[in-house]
Amino acid sequence: MIRKVISGNEAVALGVKLARVGVTGIYPITPQTTIIEKLAEMRAKGEIETEIVRVESEHSAMAATFGAALGGVRAFTATASQGLLYMHEMIWWVAGSRVPVVMVVGTRAVGAPWNIWNEHTDFTSERDSGWIMAFASNPQEALDLTLQAFRISEDERVFLPMMVGMDGFILSHTKTNVLIPDQEQVDDFLLPRRQPYVIDPEDPIGMGNIFPPEGYMRLRESIDLALRNSEDIIKEIGREYNKKINPLGDYSTLNVSYKLEDADYAIVLMGAWAGDAMEAVDTLREKGIKIGMLRIRYLRPWSEKEIRNALKDKRAVLVLDRSTSFGRGGGPLYVEVKSTISDIVPQIKGVVSGLGGVTVNKSELLYIFNKFVEGLKDDVIWYYPKEVGKIELRTPRDIE
């Protein structure tokens, strides 16, 4: 095991290499492009045997990855933003086929208008597709979750695809110290791939045929059960990962608590701004304010029991979203958390911010947390770190 200063994208590429992935379907899109560039470079140097399949679109990238996985090969791809939306159809085909596949999403705003910077809307928009969905908070976790994703996805009690999200540019391009396991450690952790359906000329089967309504509904129920039952399997695999690969990490739980035990107030969020939020929590603690943080690491499965236990005795909970659910009054995390704890927590507030690359650092979070403790008047607010002008539609004109 060695330590190297690398970016989140480099960490993911190393994870794919160590997992001995057989096929990678690639199509470049900012900010994940350097993942596939790094893999192509490794392939050119003979460092990996991964078959790099270059295609003409993200839809084809997922189709190629899906086809390889159906053939029994460990398969990977990566995307972001419009690319994720473009492969949306194939994402549902993979989940419905119960075939293990791993994908990393370097999260980015969704157009229109064009915006290449970070937010979580692309990732959260896939939460009902049947994929297991984890979200990293630093490059180390991006590597660790990528390796665990192959093991979880290929577990015979799961057999579902898994995507790992990480904040575009903030993690994908920022370099930090990362603990990189040896090949022997990963080989000992990742079991040989198994799957229920394999395209094999010696044992022909039909895939994707028309199902009768009752059979279709049974299949949908099986996906729901497998996803919900994967919670215990993720914890089991996480404990093994702690033991065999990264004893400095803790993957024995789906989500991560910080100073929550005696807290009166709790912040709930997902992703890279957790680091700044922990520093803001420390600052408020020094002033005598009992506040803590819960970081959502798995959006699916949604660990209702874990989240209720973590937040059950809090006076008020504030949920930070880097994405929104239009017309619902708040972001996806706010809606999920509110439906989970509304009967046990008196006040649940929401803040939508950081969209399209809007910078929210420790000082902005301190401002938001102070306002929350003082008592936010509205249930959900959109927070802008600085003054911005209104965006209004042009005056409508008659169309003849």
C-alpha positions as a LaTeX table, in Angstrom:
\begin{tabular}{lrrr}
\hline
Residue & $x$ (\AA) & $y$ (\AA) & $z$ (\AA) \\
\hline
Met1 & 0.00 & 0.00 & 0.00 \\
Ile2 & 1.32 & 3.45 & $-0.91$ \\
Arg3 & 0.24 & 7.07 & $-0.56$ \\
Lys4 & 0.09 & 9.39 & $-3.58$ \\
Val5 & $-1.20$ & 12.90 & $-4.18$ \\
Ile6 & $-3.81$ & 12.39 & $-6.90$ \\
Ser7 & $-7.13$ & 13.81 & $-8.07$ \\
Gly8 & $-10.52$ & 12.15 & $-7.69$ \\
Asn9 & $-10.51$ & 11.19 & $-11.38$ \\
Glu10 & $-7.07$ & 9.58 & $-11.05$ \\
Ala11 & $-8.25$ & 7.74 & $-7.92$ \\
Val12 & $-11.22$ & 6.29 & $-9.82$ \\
Ala13 & $-9.01$ & 5.23 & $-12.75$ \\
Leu14 & $-6.67$ & 3.46 & $-10.33$ \\
Gly15 & $-9.68$ & 1.74 & $-8.75$ \\
Val16 & $-10.78$ & 0.48 & $-12.18$ \\
Lys17 & $-7.24$ & $-0.78$ & $-12.83$ \\
Leu18 & $-7.02$ & $-2.57$ & $-9.48$ \\
Ala19 & $-10.47$ & $-4.14$ & $-10.03$ \\
Arg20 & $-9.10$ & $-5.73$ & $-13.24$ \\
Val21 & $-12.04$ & $-4.40$ & $-15.27$ \\
Gly22 & $-12.42$ & $-6.25$ & $-18.59$ \\
Val23 & $-14.27$ & $-3.64$ & $-20.67$ \\
Thr24 & $-14.70$ & 0.13 & $-20.36$ \\
Gly25 & $-17.15$ & 1.95 & $-22.62$ \\
Ile26 & $-15.93$ & 5.52 & $-23.02$ \\
Tyr27 & $-17.22$ & 8.85 & $-24.26$ \\
Pro28 & $-15.65$ & 12.09 & $-22.95$ \\
Ile29 & $-17.62$ & 14.73 & $-21.09$ \\
Thr30 & $-16.39$ & 17.34 & $-18.61$ \\
Pro31 & $-15.54$ & 16.85 & $-15.75$ \\
Gln32 & $-15.04$ & 13.06 & $-15.93$ \\
Thr33 & $-12.94$ & 13.04 & $-19.13$ \\
Thr34 & $-9.61$ & 12.52 & $-17.38$ \\
Ile35 & $-10.87$ & 9.23 & $-15.90$ \\
Ile36 & $-11.11$ & 7.68 & $-19.35$ \\
Glu37 & $-8.00$ & 9.51 & $-20.58$ \\
Lys38 & $-6.04$ & 7.98 & $-17.70$ \\
Leu39 & $-7.45$ & 4.52 & $-18.47$ \\
Ala40 & $-6.58$ & 4.92 & $-22.17$ \\
Glu41 & $-3.05$ & 5.98 & $-21.18$ \\
Met42 & $-2.69$ & 2.92 & $-18.92$ \\
Arg43 & $-3.91$ & 0.72 & $-21.76$ \\
Ala44 & $-1.43$ & 2.27 & $-24.22$ \\
Lys45 & 1.43 & 1.64 & $-21.77$ \\
Gly46 & 0.35 & $-1.97$ & $-21.26$ \\
Glu47 & $-0.41$ & $-1.39$ & $-17.58$ \\
Ile48 & $-3.98$ & $-2.72$ & $-17.89$ \\
Glu49 & $-5.73$ & $-5.23$ & $-20.11$ \\
Thr50 & $-9.07$ & $-3.40$ & $-20.08$ \\
Glu51 & $-10.65$ & $-3.31$ & $-23.52$ \\
Ile52 & $-11.35$ & 0.37 & $-24.23$ \\
Val53 & $-14.46$ & 0.71 & $-26.40$ \\
Arg54 & $-14.66$ & 4.19 & $-27.95$ \\
Val55 & $-18.19$ & 5.09 & $-29.01$ \\
Glu56 & $-20.04$ & 8.05 & $-30.49$ \\
Ser57 & $-22.27$ & 8.99 & $-27.52$ \\
Glu58 & $-22.97$ & 8.35 & $-23.84$ \\
His59 & $-26.02$ & 6.26 & $-24.81$ \\
Ser60 & $-23.67$ & 3.96 & $-26.73$ \\
Ala61 & $-21.11$ & 4.03 & $-23.90$ \\
Met62 & $-23.66$ & 2.54 & $-21.52$ \\
Ala63 & $-24.95$ & 0.16 & $-24.24$ \\
Ala64 & $-21.40$ & $-1.13$ & $-24.87$ \\
Thr65 & $-20.76$ & $-1.48$ & $-21.14$ \\
Phe66 & $-24.08$ & $-3.27$ & $-20.70$ \\
Gly67 & $-23.29$ & $-5.65$ & $-23.57$ \\
Ala68 & $-19.90$ & $-6.50$ & $-22.08$ \\
Ala69 & $-21.44$ & $-7.09$ & $-18.66$ \\
Leu70 & $-24.06$ & $-9.39$ & $-20.22$ \\
Gly71 & $-21.18$ & $-11.35$ & $-21.69$ \\
Gly72 & $-19.86$ & $-11.96$ & $-18.17$ \\
Val73 & $-17.10$ & $-9.34$ & $-18.10$ \\
Arg74 & $-16.47$ & $-6.86$ & $-15.28$ \\
Ala75 & $-17.50$ & $-3.58$ & $-16.95$ \\
Phe76 & $-17.18$ & 0.13 & $-16.17$ \\
Thr77 & $-18.04$ & 3.53 & $-17.58$ \\
Ala78 & $-18.14$ & 7.16 & $-16.43$ \\
Thr79 & $-20.18$ & 10.21 & $-17.35$ \\
Ala80 & $-21.68$ & 13.52 & $-16.19$ \\
Ser81 & $-24.53$ & 15.96 & $-16.72$ \\
Gln82 & $-26.14$ & 15.80 & $-20.20$ \\
Gly83 & $-24.21$ & 12.58 & $-20.81$ \\
Leu84 & $-25.94$ & 10.89 & $-17.87$ \\
Leu85 & $-29.30$ & 12.13 & $-19.15$ \\
Tyr86 & $-28.44$ & 10.90 & $-22.65$ \\
Met87 & $-27.78$ & 7.37 & $-21.31$ \\
His88 & $-30.93$ & 7.46 & $-19.13$ \\
Glu89 & $-32.74$ & 4.87 & $-21.27$ \\
Met90 & $-29.86$ & 2.38 & $-21.00$ \\
Ile91 & $-29.55$ & 2.99 & $-17.25$ \\
Trp92 & $-33.04$ & 1.56 & $-16.83$ \\
Trp93 & $-32.26$ & $-1.37$ & $-19.17$ \\
Val94 & $-29.22$ & $-2.33$ & $-17.05$ \\
Ala95 & $-31.12$ & $-2.19$ & $-13.75$ \\
Gly96 & $-34.10$ & $-4.08$ & $-15.21$ \\
Ser97 & $-31.76$ & $-6.81$ & $-16.44$ \\
Arg98 & $-30.27$ & $-7.27$ & $-12.92$ \\
Val99 & $-26.75$ & $-7.19$ & $-14.40$ \\
Pro100 & $-23.74$ & $-5.92$ & $-12.37$ \\
Val101 & $-22.22$ & $-2.74$ & $-13.83$ \\
Val102 & $-20.27$ & 0.10 & $-12.18$ \\
Met103 & $-20.33$ & 3.76 & $-13.28$ \\
Val104 & $-18.81$ & 6.93 & $-11.82$ \\
Val105 & $-20.60$ & 10.26 & $-12.25$ \\
Gly106 & $-18.55$ & 13.46 & $-11.98$ \\
Thr107 & $-21.52$ & 15.59 & $-11.04$ \\
Arg108 & $-22.30$ & 18.72 & $-13.04$ \\
Ala109 & $-25.14$ & 21.15 & $-13.73$ \\
Val110 & $-27.75$ & 20.23 & $-16.32$ \\
Gly111 & $-28.64$ & 22.58 & $-19.17$ \\
Ala112 & $-30.24$ & 24.70 & $-20.36$ \\
Pro113 & $-28.34$ & 27.02 & $-20.14$ \\
Trp114 & $-24.88$ & 25.49 & $-20.60$ \\
Asn115 & $-22.94$ & 25.25 & $-17.37$ \\
Ile116 & $-19.96$ & 22.96 & $-16.82$ \\
Trp117 & $-19.66$ & 23.44 & $-13.06$ \\
Asn118 & $-20.72$ & 21.35 & $-10.14$ \\
Glu119 & $-24.11$ & 20.49 & $-8.67$ \\
His120 & $-25.90$ & 17.22 & $-7.86$ \\
Thr121 & $-28.98$ & 17.45 & $-10.11$ \\
Asp122 & $-27.70$ & 14.97 & $-12.71$ \\
Phe123 & $-26.95$ & 12.35 & $-10.05$ \\
Thr124 & $-30.11$ & 12.76 & $-7.96$ \\
Ser125 & $-32.35$ & 12.63 & $-11.05$ \\
Glu126 & $-31.51$ & 8.90 & $-11.37$ \\
Arg127 & $-32.60$ & 7.95 & $-7.84$ \\
Asp128 & $-35.63$ & 5.93 & $-8.99$ \\
Ser129 & $-33.83$ & 3.96 & $-11.74$ \\
Gly130 & $-33.00$ & 0.87 & $-9.64$ \\
Trp131 & $-29.25$ & 1.53 & $-9.25$ \\
Ile132 & $-27.40$ & 1.48 & $-5.93$ \\
Met133 & $-26.11$ & 5.05 & $-5.52$ \\
Ala134 & $-23.19$ & 6.13 & $-3.33$ \\
Phe135 & $-21.64$ & 9.60 & $-3.17$ \\
Ala136 & $-18.01$ & 10.34 & $-2.22$ \\
Ser137 & $-16.82$ & 13.28 & $-0.12$ \\
Asn138 & $-13.09$ & 13.16 & $-1.06$ \\
Pro139 & $-10.78$ & 11.39 & $-3.57$ \\
Gln140 & $-9.96$ & 8.63 & $-1.05$ \\
Glu141 & $-13.64$ & 7.78 & $-0.78$ \\
Ala142 & $-13.99$ & 7.95 & $-4.58$ \\
Leu143 & $-11.36$ & 5.17 & $-4.86$ \\
Asp144 & $-12.75$ & 3.15 & $-1.94$ \\
Leu145 & $-16.37$ & 3.33 & $-3.10$ \\
Thr146 & $-15.42$ & 2.42 & $-6.69$ \\
Leu147 & $-13.71$ & $-0.76$ & $-5.47$ \\
Gln148 & $-16.59$ & $-1.61$ & $-3.13$ \\
Ala149 & $-19.08$ & $-0.95$ & $-5.95$ \\
Phe150 & $-17.80$ & $-3.92$ & $-7.96$ \\
Arg151 & $-18.09$ & $-6.23$ & $-4.93$ \\
Ile152 & $-21.58$ & $-4.95$ & $-3.98$ \\
Ser153 & $-22.94$ & $-4.98$ & $-7.55$ \\
Glu154 & $-21.68$ & $-8.54$ & $-8.15$ \\
Asp155 & $-22.94$ & $-9.95$ & $-4.83$ \\
Glu156 & $-25.50$ & $-12.65$ & $-5.63$ \\
Arg157 & $-27.84$ & $-11.19$ & $-2.99$ \\
Val158 & $-27.84$ & $-7.92$ & $-4.96$ \\
Phe159 & $-27.13$ & $-8.26$ & $-8.71$ \\
Leu160 & $-27.86$ & $-4.61$ & $-9.42$ \\
Pro161 & $-25.73$ & $-1.91$ & $-11.07$ \\
Met162 & $-24.08$ & 0.72 & $-8.86$ \\
Met163 & $-23.05$ & 4.31 & $-9.54$ \\
Val164 & $-20.63$ & 6.40 & $-7.48$ \\
Gly165 & $-21.01$ & 10.18 & $-7.57$ \\
Met166 & $-18.34$ & 12.77 & $-6.82$ \\
Asp167 & $-18.45$ & 16.55 & $-7.05$ \\
Gly168 & $-17.25$ & 17.72 & $-10.45$ \\
Phe169 & $-13.98$ & 19.74 & $-10.34$ \\
Ile170 & $-14.11$ & 19.96 & $-6.51$ \\
Leu171 & $-13.14$ & 16.26 & $-6.28$ \\
Ser172 & $-12.58$ & 15.23 & $-9.89$ \\
His173 & $-9.71$ & 17.69 & $-10.43$ \\
Thr174 & $-8.47$ & 18.52 & $-6.91$ \\
Lys175 & $-5.44$ & 16.53 & $-5.73$ \\
Thr176 & $-5.10$ & 15.20 & $-2.19$ \\
Asn177 & $-3.22$ & 12.45 & $-0.38$ \\
Val178 & $-4.80$ & 9.07 & $-1.22$ \\
Leu179 & $-4.01$ & 5.65 & 0.23 \\
Ile180 & $-3.71$ & 3.21 & $-2.71$ \\
Pro181 & $-3.98$ & $-0.50$ & $-1.96$ \\
Asp182 & $-1.75$ & $-3.19$ & $-3.45$ \\
Gln183 & $-3.07$ & $-5.44$ & $-6.22$ \\
Glu184 & $-2.84$ & $-8.42$ & $-3.85$ \\
Gln185 & $-5.09$ & $-6.68$ & $-1.31$ \\
Val186 & $-7.73$ & $-5.92$ & $-3.95$ \\
Asp187 & $-7.52$ & $-9.44$ & $-5.41$ \\
Asp188 & $-8.18$ & $-10.80$ & $-1.92$ \\
Phe189 & $-11.19$ & $-8.46$ & $-1.52$ \\
Leu190 & $-12.86$ & $-8.77$ & $-4.95$ \\
Leu191 & $-14.33$ & $-12.19$ & $-5.57$ \\
Pro192 & $-14.52$ & $-13.77$ & $-9.07$ \\
Arg193 & $-17.46$ & $-12.30$ & $-11.00$ \\
Arg194 & $-20.73$ & $-14.26$ & $-10.95$ \\
Gln195 & $-24.08$ & $-13.29$ & $-12.51$ \\
Pro196 & $-27.43$ & $-14.96$ & $-13.22$ \\
Tyr197 & $-27.76$ & $-14.10$ & $-16.91$ \\
Val198 & $-24.87$ & $-14.49$ & $-19.35$ \\
Ile199 & $-24.94$ & $-14.31$ & $-23.16$ \\
Asp200 & $-23.45$ & $-17.67$ & $-24.12$ \\
Pro201 & $-23.81$ & $-19.39$ & $-27.54$ \\
Glu202 & $-23.64$ & $-22.75$ & $-25.74$ \\
Asp203 & $-26.58$ & $-21.80$ & $-23.51$ \\
Pro204 & $-28.78$ & $-19.38$ & $-25.50$ \\
Ile205 & $-31.30$ & $-17.24$ & $-23.61$ \\
Gly206 & $-33.64$ & $-14.41$ & $-24.58$ \\
Met207 & $-33.00$ & $-10.96$ & $-23.06$ \\
Gly208 & $-35.31$ & $-7.94$ & $-22.97$ \\
Asn209 & $-38.35$ & $-9.70$ & $-24.40$ \\
Ile210 & $-41.92$ & $-8.53$ & $-23.82$ \\
Phe211 & $-43.10$ & $-9.59$ & $-20.35$ \\
Pro212 & $-46.73$ & $-10.16$ & $-19.35$ \\
Pro213 & $-47.91$ & $-7.43$ & $-16.94$ \\
Glu214 & $-47.79$ & $-9.64$ & $-13.83$ \\
Gly215 & $-44.26$ & $-10.85$ & $-14.65$ \\
Tyr216 & $-43.12$ & $-7.27$ & $-15.29$ \\
Met217 & $-44.54$ & $-6.16$ & $-11.96$ \\
Arg218 & $-42.81$ & $-9.10$ & $-10.18$ \\
Leu219 & $-39.51$ & $-8.03$ & $-11.72$ \\
Arg220 & $-40.00$ & $-4.47$ & $-10.51$ \\
Glu221 & $-40.74$ & $-5.77$ & $-7.00$ \\
Ser222 & $-37.58$ & $-7.90$ & $-7.09$ \\
Ile223 & $-35.48$ & $-4.79$ & $-7.86$ \\
Asp224 & $-37.07$ & $-2.91$ & $-4.98$ \\
Leu225 & $-36.47$ & $-5.82$ & $-2.56$ \\
Ala226 & $-32.86$ & $-6.33$ & $-3.71$ \\
Leu227 & $-32.13$ & $-2.61$ & $-3.29$ \\
Arg228 & $-33.65$ & $-2.41$ & 0.19 \\
Asn229 & $-32.00$ & $-5.67$ & 1.29 \\
Ser230 & $-28.62$ & $-4.44$ & 0.02 \\
Glu231 & $-28.27$ & $-2.21$ & 3.10 \\
Asp232 & $-26.98$ & $-5.06$ & 5.30 \\
Ile233 & $-24.78$ & $-6.38$ & 2.48 \\
Ile234 & $-23.19$ & $-2.94$ & 1.96 \\
Lys235 & $-22.35$ & $-2.79$ & 5.69 \\
Glu236 & $-20.96$ & $-6.35$ & 5.62 \\
Ile237 & $-18.75$ & $-5.58$ & 2.60 \\
Gly238 & $-17.75$ & $-2.24$ & 4.16 \\
Arg239 & $-16.53$ & $-3.99$ & 7.32 \\
Glu240 & $-14.48$ & $-6.40$ & 5.18 \\
Tyr241 & $-13.04$ & $-3.44$ & 3.23 \\
Asn242 & $-11.99$ & $-1.76$ & 6.50 \\
Lys243 & $-10.23$ & $-4.96$ & 7.54 \\
Lys244 & $-8.55$ & $-5.94$ & 4.25 \\
Ile245 & $-7.86$ & $-2.63$ & 2.49 \\
Asn246 & $-8.33$ & 0.64 & 4.36 \\
Pro247 & $-8.24$ & 0.42 & 8.17 \\
Leu248 & $-8.17$ & 4.24 & 8.34 \\
Gly249 & $-11.62$ & 4.52 & 6.75 \\
Asp250 & $-14.95$ & 3.42 & 8.17 \\
Tyr251 & $-17.44$ & 1.83 & 5.80 \\
Ser252 & $-19.39$ & $-0.12$ & 8.42 \\
Thr253 & $-22.34$ & 2.28 & 8.04 \\
Leu254 & $-24.13$ & 3.68 & 4.99 \\
Asn255 & $-24.00$ & 7.26 & 6.24 \\
Val256 & $-21.49$ & 9.22 & 8.32 \\
Ser257 & $-22.19$ & 11.08 & 11.58 \\
Tyr258 & $-20.06$ & 13.93 & 12.96 \\
Lys259 & $-20.54$ & 15.16 & 16.54 \\
Leu260 & $-24.23$ & 14.20 & 16.48 \\
Glu261 & $-24.46$ & 12.26 & 19.76 \\
Asp262 & $-25.19$ & 15.22 & 22.06 \\
Ala263 & $-26.28$ & 17.71 & 19.36 \\
Asp264 & $-29.46$ & 19.81 & 19.65 \\
Tyr265 & $-29.19$ & 20.84 & 15.97 \\
Ala266 & $-28.24$ & 18.69 & 12.98 \\
Ile267 & $-27.09$ & 19.46 & 9.44 \\
Val268 & $-27.76$ & 16.88 & 6.70 \\
Leu269 & $-25.91$ & 17.03 & 3.38 \\
Met270 & $-24.13$ & 14.94 & 0.72 \\
Gly271 & $-20.74$ & 15.29 & $-0.96$ \\
Ala272 & $-17.59$ & 17.40 & $-0.82$ \\
Trp273 & $-18.95$ & 20.38 & 1.13 \\
Ala274 & $-19.02$ & 18.06 & 4.17 \\
Gly275 & $-15.38$ & 19.03 & 4.88 \\
Asp276 & $-16.22$ & 22.75 & 5.16 \\
Ala277 & $-19.37$ & 21.88 & 7.09 \\
Met278 & $-17.38$ & 19.94 & 9.71 \\
Glu279 & $-15.10$ & 22.95 & 10.20 \\
Ala280 & $-18.17$ & 25.19 & 10.58 \\
Val281 & $-19.62$ & 22.73 & 13.12 \\
Asp282 & $-16.33$ & 22.88 & 15.10 \\
Thr283 & $-16.44$ & 26.70 & 15.11 \\
Leu284 & $-20.01$ & 26.76 & 16.41 \\
Arg285 & $-19.17$ & 24.11 & 19.01 \\
Glu286 & $-16.42$ & 26.40 & 20.33 \\
Lys287 & $-19.14$ & 29.02 & 20.87 \\
Gly288 & $-21.21$ & 26.57 & 22.90 \\
Ile289 & $-23.74$ & 25.68 & 20.19 \\
Lys290 & $-24.46$ & 21.94 & 20.21 \\
Ile291 & $-24.60$ & 21.15 & 16.50 \\
Gly292 & $-23.59$ & 18.07 & 14.47 \\
Met293 & $-23.69$ & 16.74 & 10.93 \\
Leu294 & $-25.03$ & 13.69 & 9.11 \\
Arg295 & $-23.47$ & 13.04 & 5.70 \\
Ile296 & $-25.59$ & 10.95 & 3.34 \\
Arg297 & $-23.19$ & 8.50 & 1.66 \\
Tyr298 & $-25.85$ & 6.25 & 0.10 \\
Leu299 & $-28.82$ & 7.88 & $-1.64$ \\
Arg300 & $-30.01$ & 4.38 & $-2.59$ \\
Pro301 & $-30.64$ & 2.33 & $-0.59$ \\
Trp302 & $-32.05$ & 5.03 & 1.66 \\
Ser303 & $-31.27$ & 3.86 & 5.19 \\
Glu304 & $-34.40$ & 5.03 & 7.00 \\
Lys305 & $-33.45$ & 3.24 & 10.25 \\
Glu306 & $-29.93$ & 4.73 & 10.33 \\
Ile307 & $-31.17$ & 8.25 & 9.55 \\
Arg308 & $-33.99$ & 8.15 & 12.12 \\
Asn309 & $-31.60$ & 6.89 & 14.81 \\
Ala310 & $-29.09$ & 9.63 & 14.01 \\
Leu311 & $-31.66$ & 12.47 & 14.08 \\
Lys312 & $-34.38$ & 11.25 & 16.46 \\
Asp313 & $-33.64$ & 13.51 & 19.46 \\
Lys314 & $-32.74$ & 16.74 & 17.65 \\
Arg315 & $-34.47$ & 20.06 & 18.26 \\
Ala316 & $-34.22$ & 21.02 & 14.58 \\
Val317 & $-32.66$ & 19.63 & 11.38 \\
Leu318 & $-31.34$ & 21.62 & 8.40 \\
Val319 & $-30.93$ & 19.86 & 5.03 \\
Leu320 & $-28.52$ & 21.29 & 2.44 \\
Asp321 & $-29.18$ & 20.43 & $-1.20$ \\
Arg322 & $-26.87$ & 21.05 & $-4.15$ \\
Ser323 & $-29.79$ & 20.15 & $-6.43$ \\
Thr324 & $-33.49$ & 20.88 & $-6.51$ \\
Ser325 & $-36.79$ & 19.17 & $-7.21$ \\
Phe326 & $-38.71$ & 21.70 & $-9.26$ \\
Gly327 & $-42.19$ & 22.42 & $-7.98$ \\
Arg328 & $-41.70$ & 20.38 & $-4.79$ \\
Gly329 & $-40.40$ & 23.13 & $-2.49$ \\
Gly330 & $-36.84$ & 22.08 & $-1.74$ \\
Gly331 & $-34.20$ & 19.67 & $-2.98$ \\
Pro332 & $-34.36$ & 15.88 & $-3.19$ \\
Leu333 & $-32.47$ & 15.37 & 0.09 \\
Tyr334 & $-34.83$ & 17.73 & 1.91 \\
Val335 & $-37.85$ & 15.83 & 0.61 \\
Glu336 & $-36.32$ & 12.45 & 1.53 \\
Val337 & $-35.24$ & 13.54 & 5.02 \\
Lys338 & $-38.54$ & 15.26 & 5.78 \\
Ser339 & $-40.53$ & 12.15 & 4.84 \\
Thr340 & $-38.22$ & 10.07 & 7.06 \\
Ile341 & $-38.23$ & 12.11 & 10.31 \\
Ser342 & $-41.24$ & 14.47 & 10.20 \\
Asp343 & $-42.92$ & 12.50 & 13.04 \\
Ile344 & $-39.90$ & 12.67 & 15.40 \\
Val345 & $-38.25$ & 16.07 & 14.75 \\
Pro346 & $-40.24$ & 19.29 & 15.44 \\
Gln347 & $-38.52$ & 21.51 & 12.86 \\
Ile348 & $-37.04$ & 20.54 & 9.48 \\
Lys349 & $-35.64$ & 23.31 & 7.32 \\
Gly350 & $-34.06$ & 23.22 & 3.86 \\
Val351 & $-31.48$ & 25.26 & 1.94 \\
Val352 & $-30.83$ & 24.99 & $-1.79$ \\
Ser353 & $-27.43$ & 26.40 & $-2.79$ \\
Gly354 & $-24.23$ & 25.72 & $-4.70$ \\
Leu355 & $-26.06$ & 25.16 & $-8.01$ \\
Gly356 & $-24.09$ & 25.54 & $-11.23$ \\
Gly357 & $-20.78$ & 26.00 & $-9.42$ \\
Val358 & $-21.85$ & 28.74 & $-6.98$ \\
Thr359 & $-19.10$ & 28.71 & $-4.35$ \\
Val360 & $-20.20$ & 27.82 & $-0.82$ \\
Asn361 & $-17.28$ & 27.55 & 1.58 \\
Lys362 & $-16.87$ & 27.53 & 5.34 \\
Ser363 & $-17.76$ & 31.20 & 5.87 \\
Glu364 & $-21.00$ & 30.83 & 3.86 \\
Leu365 & $-21.88$ & 27.65 & 5.71 \\
Leu366 & $-21.24$ & 29.37 & 9.05 \\
Tyr367 & $-23.66$ & 32.13 & 8.00 \\
Ile368 & $-26.30$ & 29.56 & 7.00 \\
Phe369 & $-25.86$ & 27.48 & 10.19 \\
Asn370 & $-26.06$ & 30.58 & 12.42 \\
Lys371 & $-29.29$ & 31.67 & 10.71 \\
Phe372 & $-30.64$ & 28.15 & 11.16 \\
Val373 & $-29.90$ & 28.09 & 14.90 \\
Glu374 & $-31.45$ & 31.57 & 15.26 \\
Gly375 & $-34.55$ & 30.20 & 13.53 \\
Leu376 & $-35.09$ & 30.33 & 9.78 \\
Lys377 & $-38.51$ & 31.83 & 9.01 \\
Asp378 & $-39.14$ & 29.83 & 5.84 \\
Asp379 & $-39.06$ & 26.03 & 5.57 \\
Val380 & $-36.90$ & 26.21 & 2.42 \\
Ile381 & $-34.73$ & 29.06 & 1.13 \\
Trp382 & $-32.46$ & 29.50 & $-1.89$ \\
Tyr383 & $-29.18$ & 30.87 & $-0.57$ \\
Tyr384 & $-26.89$ & 33.08 & $-2.70$ \\
Pro385 & $-23.48$ & 33.94 & $-1.19$ \\
Lys386 & $-23.59$ & 37.40 & $-2.81$ \\
Glu387 & $-26.06$ & 39.81 & $-4.35$ \\
Val388 & $-27.42$ & 38.63 & $-7.70$ \\
Gly389 & $-29.84$ & 40.20 & $-10.14$ \\
Lys390 & $-33.24$ & 38.73 & $-10.96$ \\
Ile391 & $-33.54$ & 36.43 & $-13.96$ \\
Glu392 & $-36.84$ & 37.12 & $-15.71$ \\
Leu393 & $-38.40$ & 35.98 & $-18.95$ \\
Arg394 & $-38.71$ & 38.54 & $-21.72$ \\
Thr395 & $-42.07$ & 40.24 & $-22.19$ \\
Pro396 & $-44.21$ & 37.79 & $-24.19$ \\
Arg397 & $-45.00$ & 38.83 & $-27.74$ \\
Asp398 & $-47.89$ & 37.80 & $-29.93$ \\
Ile399 & $-47.12$ & 35.05 & $-32.42$ \\
Glu400 & $-49.03$ & 35.40 & $-35.68$ \\
\hline
\end{tabular}
